[in-house]
Amino acid sequence: ELKEKRKKRSVNQNSYMHVLFGLYGLHFGYTIDEVKTMIKRELKFYYKKKGFIFLKRTSEANSKELTDFIEKFRNFSSLNGCYLPTAKEYLINYAEIDNEIEKNYIYL
């Protein structure tokens, strides 16, 4: 049996996605877990099995799938009034952004 080999998501990509979850949560007053669940449902990042809906795990997504998910999340967030930085913007301003999340972590 042949299986397609996909490039796994990177640690940096995963970290960036969690920063976005944190920023979204701070903006709207949700915990990171609430944001993950809500966004996965909203963006249809799930699968159906025997009549039930299960959220996909981002840890099992490959690099392309996670890139697409992050882009959809940024677009959704922007449409709802919360700008989330691009990966490049985050790299430039990571100290300030990480400090803001850390300062407010008790709310996440």
Secondary structure, 3 states (H helix, E strand, C coil): CCCCCCCECCHHHHHHHHHHHHHHHHHHCCCHHHHHHHHHHHCCCEEEECCEEEECCHHHCEHHHHHHHHHHHHHHHHHCCCCCCCHHHHHHHHHHHHHHHHHCHHHC
